[in-house]
Amino acid sequence: MKKHILVIEDDPHIRLGIVETLKSENFDVSETDDGRQVLALVRDRRPDLLLLDIMLPGQSGYDVCRSLRQNKITVPVIMLTAKGQEIDKVVGLELGADDYMTKPFGVRELVARIQAVLRRCEPTEKKSALPSEIAFANIKIDIASMRGTRGKTPIELSPRELKVLAHLYQRQGQVVSRDELLNEVWGMNYFGSTRTLDQVIVKLRQKIEPHPETPKYLQTIYGAGYRFES
């Protein structure tokens, strides 16, 4: 069955080039230049993946990605932008994007990244092997709802924060390398750097540690990786 890609890009020349390329690679393709239409299009056409430009009129790609994840829509997203700063990439990934491409990019790289994201987003038995609950000290997190509490304070986790924490929680007391966490959470075909993982750890510490600057639970083992201690 053909995979369906939704292209959200306001530059008509770039959009046309992407659409023609994807059709030549045997993808079904929908397109729009308006971020405000994306939520309705996703619900109506159920694409397998989104190519989402960040610099859109009306509603930015960041806003679109945030809206999708807030509505529990887990369709994979590859963000497209002319921005090349690492912080721009980190923001997009923290909002729930699965990959990031900086313009200009080659046709072969675009297709390769789409195929890589689609492969690692295929449901597998291993990916569903998460605990039903994470509980330690005064922290309690429900996996299904991605919500929890620290004492009486509510906690909400992004999908990646949840997966990183769950993997470390299941391996508590053991040192887990950055490469292992990237493979488990982002997939074997992830193109980015370990800095993205480090940013997720920083966010997690802010949510679960009593003193994030001196972490008690999510410990950095320099030169080796991370270790969870409860």
C-alpha angles and dihedrals in degrees: 000000000000117000115237118226124193112207117203108187129136097202103089094205094051092043092051092050092050093046094049091047093051093047090051087054090055098256124140107235137201122180143194137168095207123081091201090068096053101088092052093044092051092050092046102041101026098214121200093225141007127222099202125189113212099211100065128150116248098008124026125228088250090057092047093051092047091050092050094052093043087055090051092247106150100184109142115259129202111191120217122200146146089230115103103180114122091229090060089054092047092051092052093047092047089053089058106271115148099211142357133221126191119215131274097047134162125253093238093052091049093052092043092052092047091051092046093052092046091051096051092045092057108114113254134175090245094056092054092053096103124132115256090232140015112212130170136136105339093333122107121171127180110215097206096054095033087225134115146145139254100206101309095336115104118234126199120189131198116235091257094046088052094050094047092049093044093051093049091044091054090050096042115164091024129099111243117197123231090241091056092050092048091050093047097045106026098027136246092283097055111139100194135090133265088253088083090058091047090055090053090051090052090052092048092051090053089056104041108022121087087213110021093187089061102033119205101182107028102050125187113224101199114233091007113056136252136324130198116218122181 
